[in-house]
């Protein structure tokens, strides 16, 4: 069943469960960089799978996760986080001994709780999260270069087979990513600030503007280049994915949201009372952060595949 | 003093007061498109003026606004909005009969209140606001193509000399802009949503992240590609300019901020109580806004001159 791998491949055969933008990007990347010999594309949506077949992105196309994982030594779960427990339950009885399971979910503590109880003896779960993606959906939106120079975070629990962690590290590094390991708890805290809160705020402000009426709503679109536009990209991301993120990283998101609201209220009061010095002080302080982001090379114009703009 | 204009120029000689990114972009644009015969660069900062001279961006370089406007038929005020009343008072006695004064300020009602009382009989004030710019400062950051395809809003009061409005419209259209006319009141309401609130929120979240400590703060920068990065560009904008915007569009900003806060609190509650359907409903609704922005051609990757990323 599995092809004879070249000496260079890191895994023989991968099943990618969920073949949208991110899943198809992984398929493209592991093929482009010769990291896995064979790719099995799996998606419950027959139309997605058919499109993947038309694009020739995999070696096999399977709708049933249980069937997809048969005979593979690597499973990458790329579905919304809310589906993880169901998928783990479905695939567990069919995993080969020594198979490595990983994922790309934006939260990690909840993912570990959803998957670990189902893992059979001999299979290893290495939770992961690439800091790359796009608000665009479907296999057409993917790119084999998506992970070039981007961070890919792994959050293995203590006691996880170190060989499996090393192989996953090698795999994503081969695809161009900078692989980092940290605790799931720390990941969820940092990502609440760098990703979850920004998305929540972007969704909110776009919704607030959407509630304006008639000409005013149309003019918000027309004059969006003044700043609003930057939020619409985030607010165009997958609703399923982001609902699941917020439901599954509740504590960290609520904690950061509370801090944000306090800070916003402070500025609101300064505006109401005309306290220009307080506004200036904060605005001058945040300016340096932009410079730090650019120096950290995390501000490429299209790191999230937004090149169709 | 003034050069013999070609038949094609819209004005003979312009004084640009405030020669940073936007002022120098206007100098470059009016020269590139042959819209004005002569350019006088004016800035209170001698270093800025010296840099403009090194770059050869103008025909004359003057630190004193009163001296800069002598013999010009057009004045463009490009300083932070909080300086407008002072500048209007300084230049008023030296304006030639029939001179047209315009500006690029991000708020328009407060600007009219600051400038109109000082305008001498015979001079005409046409308030304006290009929806273009950049978080970068100084004459080096400017570009003659900055206004290509961007909106440029004029908010003349009723009774303003229509010839002056027509000439300003022709001028900025020549520089590539799409010129729109509306009331100052309506401008301030729409821009509160499309520009002022987004900047306030971006400043806030970057400040919130900045208050994290040690490794966590460093990791916010490193993993900023998850969404946070999009906010740092806005939060890198000029502190003086934005302080003045919020102090001078207080009512509209506070009104939109109140709506935003209510909407955010609604989502916060949904997250706390695990109400995924409420989250999904909003996230699905905002997705269409991104499509509208792209269709309105207001989502070019670098409309605000951010090409150095």
Interface residues (C-beta under 8 A of the other chain):
Chain A: X82 X106 X131 X132 X135 X150 X151 X153 X189 X190 X191 X193 X194 X195 X196 X197 X198 X199 X200 X201 X202 X203 X204 X205 X206 X207 X208 X209 X210 X211 X212 X216 X219 X220 X221 X222 X223 X224 X225 X226 X227 X228 X229 X230 X231 X232 X233 X234 X235 X236 X237 X239 X240 X242 X243 X244 X246 X247 X250 X253 X254 X256 X257 X259 X260 X261 X263 X264 X267 X268 X271 X272 X274 X276 X279 X280 X282 X283 X284 X285 X286 X287 X289 X290 X291 X292 X293 X294 X296 X298 X299 X300 X301 X302 X303 X304 X306 X307 X308 X309
Chain B: X82 X106 X131 X132 X135 X150 X151 X153 X189 X190 X191 X193 X194 X195 X196 X197 X198 X199 X200 X201 X202 X203 X204 X205 X206 X207 X208 X209 X210 X211 X212 X216 X219 X220 X221 X222 X223 X224 X225 X226 X227 X228 X229 X230 X231 X232 X233 X234 X235 X236 X237 X239 X240 X242 X243 X244 X246 X247 X250 X253 X254 X256 X257 X259 X260 X261 X263 X264 X267 X268 X271 X272 X274 X276 X279 X280 X282 X283 X284 X285 X286 X287 X289 X290 X291 X292 X293 X294 X296 X298 X299 X300 X301 X302 X303 X304 X306 X307 X308 X309
